[in-house]
Amino acid sequence: MSSVFLLIFLMLCAGLAAWLFFLWAIKSGQYDDVEGPKYRMLDDKDEDEAKRTPGVEPDNKTIAERRNEHERRVE
């Protein structure tokens, strides 16, 4: 019977530890932006980099246009 009480006590300690870890994660900002990553991958990196790099303008070309330019340069 004492092993049952020990297991109950250990499970309560594990539950408390999980709850404290969850509270720490919330306070440290782990759940602040849940939706952002799935939209961030859709952003055009070239435009973002061009905004940060002075003197570089985004070219606004499609992937097919860039592939055609590359094929012309290779030939």
ChimeraX attribute file (.defattr): number of C-alpha atoms within 10 A of each C-alpha:
attribute: neighborCount
match mode: 1-to-1
recipient: residues
	/A:1	5
	/A:2	7
	/A:3	8
	/A:4	9
	/A:5	10
	/A:6	11
	/A:7	11
	/A:8	12
	/A:9	12
	/A:10	12
	/A:11	12
	/A:12	12
	/A:13	12
	/A:14	12
	/A:15	12
	/A:16	12
	/A:17	12
	/A:18	12
	/A:19	12
	/A:20	12
	/A:21	12
	/A:22	13
	/A:23	11
	/A:24	12
	/A:25	13
	/A:26	12
	/A:27	11
	/A:28	10
	/A:29	9
	/A:30	11
	/A:31	10
	/A:32	11
	/A:33	8
	/A:34	8
	/A:35	9
	/A:36	9
	/A:37	9
	/A:38	9
	/A:39	8
	/A:40	10
	/A:41	9
	/A:42	8
	/A:43	10
	/A:44	10
	/A:45	12
	/A:46	14
	/A:47	15
	/A:48	11
	/A:49	13
	/A:50	14
	/A:51	13
	/A:52	10
	/A:53	10
	/A:54	8
	/A:55	7
	/A:56	12
	/A:57	12
	/A:58	12
	/A:59	10
	/A:60	11
	/A:61	8
	/A:62	8
	/A:63	9
	/A:64	9
	/A:65	11
	/A:66	13
	/A:67	11
	/A:68	11
	/A:69	11
	/A:70	11
	/A:71	10
	/A:72	9
	/A:73	8
	/A:74	7
	/A:75	5
